[in-house]
């Protein structure tokens, strides 16, 4: 997951974020997967690019609840409530993407009781 500013398009992040977006796949491949760095076109391990949601974060902290669960009583009024709905949809898509990847993982069929 990578940060995104709401005043910029997801397919064209600002230069400050672009450097991190380019670095994350390289570090993930080498440090986590112990593989050679991927090509710039290889996005096979990217799950999502998320917005920054900077206006929702303080409300979520104060309400002690997730950004996607904020209600008008928590201060999410008017256009902010629409932003909460967008946040909810995007986090739902993220969780479904993660679940799809977990379901597709190869399973160990070895007998755990036979292990050492």
N, C-alpha and C positions, 0 to 999 in steps of 0.2 A: 504494500500500500504506500502511495506517495502523496505528499501534500499538493494541493492545487488552490490557486486563488480564484475566488468566484468572479473577479473582473477579467479573467483571461480564459480562453478556450482550452478545453482538455487536450486538444491535439496540438496546441502551440503554447507550452508553458513559458513563463518568463525566464530570462537567462539565468537568474540565480537558482531556479529550480532545475533547469535543463542540465546543469552540471551534475546535480545529484541523481537525476533520472538516468543519466548515462553511466554513472558510477555504480549504482546499486546492482544492476545485473552482473557486472564484472566481479564485484566483491562477493555477491551471493554464489556465483559459480565457483570461484576459487576457494572461498573460505567455508562455505556450507556444503557444496556438492563435491569439492575436491576435483573439479574439472577445469579444463582450459577456459579462458574467458570466451563468452559467446560473441557472435558477430553482432553488429548494430541492428540488424534486421531480426534477430532471434528474440522473440517476445514470449517464448513458450512457458516461461516460469512466471510471467506477470499475471497477477490475479486481478488487479484493478488499479486505476488511478483515481484517487478520491479528492474531493474538494477540501479546502482548508476549513471551512465551517467556522471561521473565526468569530462570527457574531453569535453563534449558538453555544460555543464552549463556555463562556462565563455564565450564561443562564443554566446550562447543564451542571456546572460546578455548584452554583448556588442551590439548585433544586435537588442535587445529589441523585441525578438520574441521567440516563443516556440522552444524547442530543436528539435522537430520533423519537423519543418518548415525551418530549416537552409539550405541555398544554398551555392554554392561555393563562391559567392560574399561576404558571411558572414564569410568566412574563413574555411568552411567545405569542405576541398579538399581531394581527394584520398580516403584512407581507412576511413577517418572521414565521408565522404559522405555516405559510406556504413553503418556506425554506425548510421547516421541520419535515413537511411531507416529502419534499425532494430528498432530504437526508435519509428519511426512512426507506424510501424506494431504493436509493443507492446502497444503503447498508444491507437491505434484503438481497439485492442482486449480488453483493459481495459475499454474503453468507451462503447463498445458493451456489456461487462459484467455488467457494472453499469446500462445501459439502460434495459437490460433483467431483472435485479432485480427490477427496478422501475416499469416496466410494470407488473410484477408479484405481486406487492403489492396489498393487499386488498383495495378496494375503499370504502370510506364513501358514502353510498347511502342516507343519511339523507338530508332533504331539508334545505339548508342554510338560506333561507328566513324565515323559521319557528323558527329558533334559536333566543333566547332572546333578 
